[in-house]
Amino acid sequence: MTTSVRTPSQKKQDPPRRVPGWAKALIAVVVVLVVMFAGIRLSLLPGLRDLFGTETQDRTGPALLESIQDMSRYEAASGNFQVVVDLEKDAKFLPDAVRGTRTLYVGAGTVDAYVDLGKVGEKDVTVDDDRTTATIRLPHARLGTPALDPDRSYAVSKQRGLLDRLGDLFSGNPNSEQAVQKLAVRHIGDAAKESGLTTRAETNTTGMLKGLLRSLGFKEVRVSYGTR
């Protein structure tokens, strides 16, 4: 009777074990985090930053003229404003470290106050027979749209949860500051309303008209504001 001996190479191999689906998902998340934090660390090293740096090229086409408007406004005053916007967005039932954002943004901009001279009609201007006294009635000064200055506006800090950071990796606009910019414009506009800028604009307009008409020979110039 012959007994055969099986060599180690002839041993029956066990079938490979399948990796559970939850394990694959966990591995994918870990890989993404490793790549993300590795990129941050590389960017902090000055030598590697120059080696893997990016080059900016402006491929913008020429600007197109859409319309032209004749302006009859006298820009009589302009105010410079600055506001610190603290915008926080939280998710229900999730801690801020997982889902949520908080942005601290310094917004700087200007608001102009103007008098619309185009609304002055023939009945709003009267001159006496001797042409020495002129009376002018103008509409009240109004505020223009706040203009945010991108050179003086900047984000101080941005705090984002883990899910928000992962979402930014696949977002087409990860550094969007549109929400805080809109808030900055709104707060600047509110501050302009309380600043007395329109009163200053009417005072400047009055001084301009008196100086202009007196140079034309008028001895007395009366300027008032409001509707008839």
C-alpha positions in Angstrom: 0.0 0.0 0.0 1.4 3.3 -1.1 0.9 6.5 0.8 1.2 9.8 -1.0 2.6 12.9 0.8 1.3 16.3 -0.3 3.9 19.0 -0.6 3.3 22.5 0.8 3.0 23.8 -2.8 0.2 21.2 -3.4 -1.8 22.2 -0.4 -5.3 23.3 -1.2 -5.6 27.1 -1.0 -8.4 28.7 0.8 -10.7 31.1 -1.3 -9.9 34.8 -0.7 -12.1 36.6 1.7 -14.3 39.3 0.5 -13.9 42.8 2.0 -17.3 44.0 3.4 -18.8 47.1 1.8 -18.6 49.2 4.9 -14.9 48.5 5.1 -14.4 49.7 1.5 -16.2 52.9 2.3 -14.1 53.5 5.4 -10.9 52.9 3.5 -12.0 55.4 0.8 -12.7 58.1 3.4 -9.4 57.5 5.1 -7.6 57.8 1.7 -9.3 61.1 0.9 -8.4 62.5 4.3 -4.8 61.4 3.9 -4.6 63.0 0.5 -6.2 66.2 1.8 -4.0 66.7 4.8 -0.9 65.7 2.9 -1.7 68.4 0.4 -2.1 70.9 3.2 1.3 69.9 4.7 3.0 70.1 1.3 1.7 73.6 0.8 3.2 74.7 4.1 6.7 73.8 3.0 8.3 76.7 1.1 10.4 74.6 -1.2 7.6 72.2 -2.2 5.3 75.1 -2.7 7.5 76.5 -5.4 7.9 73.1 -6.9 4.2 72.3 -7.1 3.0 75.8 -7.5 0.4 76.9 -9.9 0.6 79.5 -12.7 -2.3 81.9 -13.3 -3.3 82.9 -16.8 -6.0 85.4 -17.7 -7.9 84.1 -20.7 -10.8 86.4 -20.3 -12.3 87.7 -23.6 -13.0 91.4 -24.3 -15.8 93.1 -22.4 -19.0 93.7 -24.3 -20.8 97.0 -24.1 -24.5 96.3 -23.4 -26.0 99.7 -22.9 -25.2 103.4 -22.4 -27.2 105.7 -20.1 -27.1 109.5 -19.9 -26.6 110.5 -16.3 -28.2 113.6 -14.8 -27.1 112.9 -11.2 -24.9 115.2 -9.3 -22.8 113.0 -7.0 -22.6 115.4 -4.0 -21.2 113.2 -1.3 -19.5 109.8 -0.8 -19.1 107.7 2.4 -16.6 105.0 3.2 -17.8 102.2 5.4 -16.4 99.0 6.9 -18.2 96.2 8.6 -17.2 92.9 10.2 -19.6 90.1 9.2 -19.8 87.0 11.4 -21.9 84.4 9.5 -22.5 81.0 11.1 -24.5 78.1 9.6 -25.3 75.1 11.8 -26.8 71.8 10.9 -29.5 70.2 13.1 -28.6 67.2 15.1 -24.9 67.4 14.0 -22.0 69.0 15.8 -20.1 71.8 14.2 -17.0 69.7 13.8 -19.0 67.4 11.4 -21.3 69.8 9.6 -21.3 73.6 9.8 -19.5 76.7 8.7 -18.5 80.0 10.3 -16.9 82.8 8.3 -15.5 86.1 9.7 -15.4 88.6 6.9 -14.3 92.3 6.8 -16.3 94.2 4.1 -15.2 97.7 3.0 -17.2 99.7 0.5 -18.5 103.1 -0.5 -22.0 104.6 -0.8 -22.6 107.7 -2.9 -25.3 110.3 -2.3 -26.7 112.2 -5.3 -29.3 114.7 -6.4 -31.1 113.9 -9.6 -31.0 117.2 -11.5 -32.9 115.5 -14.4 -36.1 115.7 -12.5 -36.0 119.5 -12.2 -38.7 121.1 -14.3 -39.4 124.6 -15.6 -41.7 125.4 -12.7 -38.9 124.4 -10.3 -36.7 127.3 -11.4 -37.8 131.0 -11.1 -35.8 134.1 -11.8 -36.9 137.7 -10.9 -37.3 140.4 -13.5 -33.9 142.0 -12.6 -32.2 138.6 -13.0 -30.5 139.1 -9.7 -32.4 136.5 -7.6 -32.9 132.8 -8.5 -35.0 130.3 -6.7 -34.5 126.5 -7.3 -36.4 123.6 -6.0 -34.7 120.2 -6.1 -35.7 116.7 -5.2 -34.3 115.3 -2.0 -30.9 113.6 -2.2 -30.9 109.8 -2.5 -28.4 107.0 -1.8 -26.8 105.0 -4.5 -26.2 101.2 -4.4 -23.3 100.3 -2.0 -20.2 99.2 -3.8 -18.0 96.6 -2.1 -14.2 97.2 -2.6 -12.5 93.9 -3.3 -9.1 95.3 -2.6 -10.1 96.2 1.0 -12.4 93.3 1.7 -11.2 90.0 2.9 -12.0 86.9 4.9 -10.4 86.8 8.3 -11.2 83.2 9.1 -13.2 80.2 7.8 -14.2 77.3 10.0 -15.8 74.3 8.3 -17.0 70.9 9.4 -15.6 67.7 8.1 -18.5 67.1 5.7 -18.2 70.7 4.4 -14.5 70.2 3.7 -15.1 67.0 1.8 -17.8 68.7 -0.2 -15.5 71.5 -1.1 -13.2 69.0 -2.8 -15.9 68.2 -5.3 -17.5 71.7 -5.5 -17.0 73.9 -8.5 -16.7 77.0 -6.3 -15.2 75.9 -3.0 -14.2 79.4 -1.8 -17.5 81.1 -2.5 -18.0 84.2 -0.3 -21.2 85.3 -1.9 -23.3 85.0 1.2 -21.0 87.2 3.4 -20.5 89.7 0.6 -24.3 90.2 0.4 -24.5 90.7 4.1 -21.7 93.2 4.0 -23.4 95.2 1.3 -26.7 95.2 3.2 -25.1 96.3 6.5 -23.1 99.0 4.7 -26.3 100.3 3.1 -28.0 100.4 6.5 -25.1 102.3 8.0 -25.3 104.8 5.1 -28.9 105.5 5.9 -28.1 106.4 9.5 -25.0 108.4 8.6 -26.6 111.7 7.4 -25.0 111.3 4.0 -28.1 112.6 2.1 -28.1 115.8 4.3 -24.4 116.3 3.5 -25.2 115.8 -0.2 -27.9 118.5 -0.2 -25.6 120.9 1.6 -22.9 120.3 -1.0 -25.4 120.7 -3.9 -26.7 124.0 -2.5 -23.1 125.3 -2.3 -22.3 124.2 -5.8 -25.4 125.9 -7.3 -24.9 129.1 -5.4 -21.4 129.4 -6.5 -22.3 128.6 -10.1 -25.2 131.1 -10.3 -23.3 133.9 -8.5 -20.5 133.5 -11.0 -23.2 134.2 -13.7 -24.3 137.5 -12.0 -27.0 136.4 -9.6 -26.7 138.1 -6.2 -29.1 135.9 -4.3 -29.7 132.2 -4.8 -32.3 130.2 -2.9 -32.3 126.4 -3.0 -34.9 124.2 -1.4 -35.6 120.5 -1.5 -38.8 118.5 -1.7 -41.8 118.1 -4.1 -44.5 120.6 -4.7 
